[in-house]
Amino acid sequence: MTLPRQHSERHAEKLVRREKIESKNFKNIIRDMGMKVTDQRLLILEALTAGRAHVTAQEVFEVVVEKDASIGFATVYRFLRKLTESGFVNEVRMGGLAARYEMSSQVHHDHLTCTHCGKICEFENHDIEKLQESVAKQFGYQLTGHVLELYGLCRDCQKKST
């Protein structure tokens, strides 16, 4: 099943363009967390921002350990957790699969994830945002935040399965 495409500008979904975080800001991120700046933490941030937008702790560890074999997986994982708790990183979960991490974006976005290949598409949709606000209001909630993750098969995986 595919999601219907809206054709008017008002309803059009928009793919999110990720802003690049420069390495000169890594020290400030660590300091803002109240932590000491270390080479290990700088390497982890570098690995987190070097490739794809959504990476697992294992993928970050594999990049880091190539540059410094003394860094353990637990160190990478603990720092990713601290980054998440501090709001500098978002954790994206998909069912029972490993969590994926992304640097927090200044632009709110939602995720559409392929259940076969794991590809993640980030998007914004004004109608979905309005609907979520309406649902919260209907139940007497003041919405303070949300995470929306949609799952399905991407075009490539749909083509492979037919």
Contacts in CASP RR format, 6 or more apart in sequence:
PFRMAT RR
TARGET T0000
AUTHOR 0000-0000-0000
METHOD contacts of the structure
MODEL  1
MTLPRQHSERHAEKLVRREKIESKNFKNIIRDMGMKVTDQRLLILEALTA
GRAHVTAQEVFEVVVEKDASIGFATVYRFLRKLTESGFVNEVRMGGLAAR
YEMSSQVHHDHLTCTHCGKICEFENHDIEKLQESVAKQFGYQLTGHVLEL
YGLCRDCQKKST
3 150 0 8 1.000
6 12 0 8 1.000
6 13 0 8 1.000
6 127 0 8 1.000
10 126 0 8 1.000
11 125 0 8 1.000
11 126 0 8 1.000
11 127 0 8 1.000
13 123 0 8 1.000
13 124 0 8 1.000
13 125 0 8 1.000
14 123 0 8 1.000
14 124 0 8 1.000
14 125 0 8 1.000
15 121 0 8 1.000
15 122 0 8 1.000
15 123 0 8 1.000
16 105 0 8 1.000
16 107 0 8 1.000
16 109 0 8 1.000
16 122 0 8 1.000
16 123 0 8 1.000
16 124 0 8 1.000
18 53 0 8 1.000
18 103 0 8 1.000
18 105 0 8 1.000
18 122 0 8 1.000
19 105 0 8 1.000
19 106 0 8 1.000
19 107 0 8 1.000
20 49 0 8 1.000
21 49 0 8 1.000
21 103 0 8 1.000
23 42 0 8 1.000
23 45 0 8 1.000
23 46 0 8 1.000
23 49 0 8 1.000
26 41 0 8 1.000
26 42 0 8 1.000
26 45 0 8 1.000
26 46 0 8 1.000
27 37 0 8 1.000
27 42 0 8 1.000
29 45 0 8 1.000
29 83 0 8 1.000
29 88 0 8 1.000
30 36 0 8 1.000
30 37 0 8 1.000
30 38 0 8 1.000
30 41 0 8 1.000
30 42 0 8 1.000
30 45 0 8 1.000
31 37 0 8 1.000
32 86 0 8 1.000
32 88 0 8 1.000
33 82 0 8 1.000
33 83 0 8 1.000
33 86 0 8 1.000
33 88 0 8 1.000
35 41 0 8 1.000
35 82 0 8 1.000
39 68 0 8 1.000
40 64 0 8 1.000
40 68 0 8 1.000
40 71 0 8 1.000
40 75 0 8 1.000
40 79 0 8 1.000
41 79 0 8 1.000
43 64 0 8 1.000
43 67 0 8 1.000
43 68 0 8 1.000
43 71 0 8 1.000
44 60 0 8 1.000
44 64 0 8 1.000
44 71 0 8 1.000
44 75 0 8 1.000
44 76 0 8 1.000
44 79 0 8 1.000
44 80 0 8 1.000
45 83 0 8 1.000
47 55 0 8 1.000
47 60 0 8 1.000
47 63 0 8 1.000
47 64 0 8 1.000
48 55 0 8 1.000
48 60 0 8 1.000
48 80 0 8 1.000
48 83 0 8 1.000
48 89 0 8 1.000
48 101 0 8 1.000
48 103 0 8 1.000
49 103 0 8 1.000
50 63 0 8 1.000
53 102 0 8 1.000
53 103 0 8 1.000
53 120 0 8 1.000
53 122 0 8 1.000
54 92 0 8 1.000
54 100 0 8 1.000
54 101 0 8 1.000
54 102 0 8 1.000
54 120 0 8 1.000
55 100 0 8 1.000
55 101 0 8 1.000
55 102 0 8 1.000
56 98 0 8 1.000
56 99 0 8 1.000
56 100 0 8 1.000
56 101 0 8 1.000
57 73 0 8 1.000
57 76 0 8 1.000
57 77 0 8 1.000
57 80 0 8 1.000
57 98 0 8 1.000
57 99 0 8 1.000
57 101 0 8 1.000
58 73 0 8 1.000
58 98 0 8 1.000
60 76 0 8 1.000
60 80 0 8 1.000
60 101 0 8 1.000
61 71 0 8 1.000
61 72 0 8 1.000
61 73 0 8 1.000
61 76 0 8 1.000
61 77 0 8 1.000
64 71 0 8 1.000
64 76 0 8 1.000
65 71 0 8 1.000
65 72 0 8 1.000
80 89 0 8 1.000
80 101 0 8 1.000
83 89 0 8 1.000
83 101 0 8 1.000
84 90 0 8 1.000
84 91 0 8 1.000
84 101 0 8 1.000
87 104 0 8 1.000
88 103 0 8 1.000
88 104 0 8 1.000
89 101 0 8 1.000
89 102 0 8 1.000
89 103 0 8 1.000
89 104 0 8 1.000
90 101 0 8 1.000
90 102 0 8 1.000
90 103 0 8 1.000
90 104 0 8 1.000
90 105 0 8 1.000
91 99 0 8 1.000
91 100 0 8 1.000
91 101 0 8 1.000
92 99 0 8 1.000
92 100 0 8 1.000
92 101 0 8 1.000
92 102 0 8 1.000
92 111 0 8 1.000
92 113 0 8 1.000
92 120 0 8 1.000
92 149 0 8 1.000
93 99 0 8 1.000
93 100 0 8 1.000
93 149 0 8 1.000
94 100 0 8 1.000
94 113 0 8 1.000
94 115 0 8 1.000
94 118 0 8 1.000
94 149 0 8 1.000
94 151 0 8 1.000
97 118 0 8 1.000
100 120 0 8 1.000
105 122 0 8 1.000
107 124 0 8 1.000
108 124 0 8 1.000
108 129 0 8 1.000
109 122 0 8 1.000
109 123 0 8 1.000
109 124 0 8 1.000
110 122 0 8 1.000
110 123 0 8 1.000
110 124 0 8 1.000
110 125 0 8 1.000
110 128 0 8 1.000
110 147 0 8 1.000
110 148 0 8 1.000
110 149 0 8 1.000
110 150 0 8 1.000
111 120 0 8 1.000
111 121 0 8 1.000
111 122 0 8 1.000
111 123 0 8 1.000
111 148 0 8 1.000
111 149 0 8 1.000
111 150 0 8 1.000
112 120 0 8 1.000
112 121 0 8 1.000
112 122 0 8 1.000
112 123 0 8 1.000
112 149 0 8 1.000
112 150 0 8 1.000
112 151 0 8 1.000
112 152 0 8 1.000
113 119 0 8 1.000
113 120 0 8 1.000
113 121 0 8 1.000
113 149 0 8 1.000
113 150 0 8 1.000
113 151 0 8 1.000
113 152 0 8 1.000
114 120 0 8 1.000
114 151 0 8 1.000
114 152 0 8 1.000
114 153 0 8 1.000
114 154 0 8 1.000
114 157 0 8 1.000
115 151 0 8 1.000
115 152 0 8 1.000
115 153 0 8 1.000
116 153 0 8 1.000
116 154 0 8 1.000
116 157 0 8 1.000
116 161 0 8 1.000
117 154 0 8 1.000
117 156 0 8 1.000
117 157 0 8 1.000
119 154 0 8 1.000
119 156 0 8 1.000
121 154 0 8 1.000
128 148 0 8 1.000
132 143 0 8 1.000
132 146 0 8 1.000
132 148 0 8 1.000
133 143 0 8 1.000
136 142 0 8 1.000
136 143 0 8 1.000
137 143 0 8 1.000
153 161 0 8 1.000
END
